[in-house]
Amino acid sequence: MYLIAEFREKDTVAAAIRLLRAGGIAPADLDVFSEEPIDLPRGVLERPSRMSLVSVSGAILFGALATAFIWWTQNDYRLVTGGMPVFSFWATGVITFEMTMLGAIVGTFGWFLWESGLLRKRDRNAPVPTVDPGAMCLRVRCRGNDIAGALDALRRAGAGDVQREGEV
């Protein structure tokens, strides 16, 4: 089940998130919706990101695969080169560089889609609240016994309206 609470001030949203986190709700189960970006205080709703690790890993993987593929294709069929090396990093540098950058871009874009929830199935049936101008909505994903505690925490933080919607 989802609880959707409406707030008018940023401080009350931050207080609600702190109370919910203290009550055992995970950061992955909290989503904030608004018409404008909300700059919450540091540490309120931080979710660890692995985007830099994925970007560097994708760059290394694509660059290594490109270099290995070039080495394999140049050594698969021997050519008479007049004493020059068949494989040279100077000749393959541009391709290796471009594929390294492509790996970083593909890794970053793919991880962005994953972290934003666009590729995950669990969020597809989650209700999306309609946000009034000047308001902020906090969607809380609750399981079983968490509903009463979450509802109490939202009301104590100053939620204007709290609705129950959907199934988990």
Secondary structure, DSSP 8 states (H G I E B T S, - for coil): -EEEEEESSHHHHHHHHHHHHHTT--GGGEEEEESS-----TTSS-----HHHHHHHHHHHHHHHHHHHHHHHHHHS----TTS-S--HHHHHHHHHHHHHHHHHHHHHHHHHHHTTSS-STTTTS------TT-EEEEEE--TTHHHHHHHHHHHHT-SEEEEE---
